[in-house]
Amino acid sequence: MSMEHLNYTLPSKSQSHQREAVLVGVTASGNCEVLLEPSSDAQHCTVQVHTSARGFGNIWQAVLHDFAQRSAAGGLNIEIHDVGATPAVVSLRLDQAMEAWENTHGQ
């Protein structure tokens, strides 16, 4: 199976820098996995998407832009491993990852 790799840098509210990563979700049929790690750019989040669903870059961009606007994801590097998740599932996983990040890092 050929994977598509997409990269985005999106403006987002600033997030404090931490050392520990957070991982949510699983890579299984119709699902995705989201990994959050700190980055050095406090004004942007960077997102790398590895997906088996090729040709959906415009949908990924819309979902990720919405996430970056409503979340304090600045200063985070986000890696998504997707196996055909719907946009709603991707949004849910991103929200779960942010909640886990905030709970882990006391924000």
Legacy VTK file of the C-alpha trace (Angstrom):
# vtk DataFile Version 3.0
C-alpha trace
ASCII
DATASET POLYDATA
POINTS 107 float
0.000 0.000 0.000
1.414 3.381 -1.000
1.241 6.068 1.685
0.797 9.777 1.049
2.867 12.132 3.207
1.523 15.643 3.830
3.196 18.444 5.808
1.589 21.567 7.231
2.746 24.509 9.348
-0.244 26.296 10.839
-0.516 29.364 13.086
-1.959 28.508 16.488
-2.143 29.921 20.000
1.009 29.284 21.973
1.511 26.057 23.912
4.041 25.685 26.700
7.060 23.539 25.935
7.292 20.155 27.610
9.617 17.222 27.149
7.198 14.293 27.161
5.303 13.069 24.111
1.622 12.081 24.119
0.199 9.307 21.920
-3.519 8.595 21.404
-5.446 6.293 19.100
-4.401 3.189 17.239
-3.577 2.527 13.634
-6.258 0.088 12.631
-8.885 -0.090 9.922
-10.772 3.213 9.804
-8.772 4.827 12.593
-5.727 6.968 13.225
-2.949 7.560 15.715
-1.839 11.027 16.861
1.523 11.808 18.456
2.208 15.206 20.068
5.737 16.361 20.799
7.134 19.771 21.712
8.710 21.913 19.005
10.624 25.198 19.114
8.102 27.348 17.159
5.654 28.652 19.782
3.485 30.450 17.212
2.842 27.484 14.920
2.077 23.802 15.045
3.682 21.548 12.494
1.749 18.536 11.288
3.016 15.528 9.382
0.313 13.239 8.026
1.044 9.708 6.827
-2.133 8.383 5.227
-3.239 5.471 3.102
-6.076 7.611 1.654
-4.370 9.410 -1.209
-5.698 12.602 -2.820
-7.409 14.181 0.199
-4.899 16.963 0.916
-7.546 19.696 0.731
-9.701 17.910 3.337
-6.691 17.356 5.609
-5.825 21.038 5.309
-9.371 22.095 6.277
-9.536 19.727 9.282
-6.082 20.727 10.512
-6.693 24.455 9.982
-9.875 24.202 12.073
-7.976 22.321 14.793
-5.130 24.876 14.872
-7.603 27.774 15.130
-9.564 26.341 18.063
-6.657 24.792 19.995
-3.537 26.085 21.703
-1.281 23.892 19.566
1.521 26.415 18.939
4.837 24.871 19.942
3.746 21.344 19.070
4.879 18.921 16.427
1.981 16.634 15.519
2.402 13.366 13.666
-0.666 11.548 12.372
-0.669 7.973 11.100
-3.966 7.415 9.313
-5.580 4.315 7.873
-8.643 5.883 6.257
-10.204 7.683 9.244
-13.052 10.075 8.492
-12.527 13.803 9.143
-14.732 13.508 12.253
-12.512 10.736 13.664
-9.372 12.756 12.900
-10.849 15.775 14.734
-11.801 13.566 17.673
-8.286 12.063 17.884
-6.696 15.522 17.719
-8.976 16.759 20.521
-8.186 13.641 22.585
-4.469 14.212 22.065
-4.733 17.851 23.199
-6.756 16.826 26.255
-4.162 14.182 27.139
-1.356 16.726 26.588
-3.033 19.265 28.875
-3.755 16.638 31.544
-0.213 15.265 31.389
1.382 18.684 31.527
-0.939 20.342 34.037
-2.368 23.061 31.848
LINES 1 108
107 0 1 2 3 4 5 6 7 8 9 10 11 12 13 14 15 16 17 18 19 20 21 22 23 24 25 26 27 28 29 30 31 32 33 34 35 36 37 38 39 40 41 42 43 44 45 46 47 48 49 50 51 52 53 54 55 56 57 58 59 60 61 62 63 64 65 66 67 68 69 70 71 72 73 74 75 76 77 78 79 80 81 82 83 84 85 86 87 88 89 90 91 92 93 94 95 96 97 98 99 100 101 102 103 104 105 106
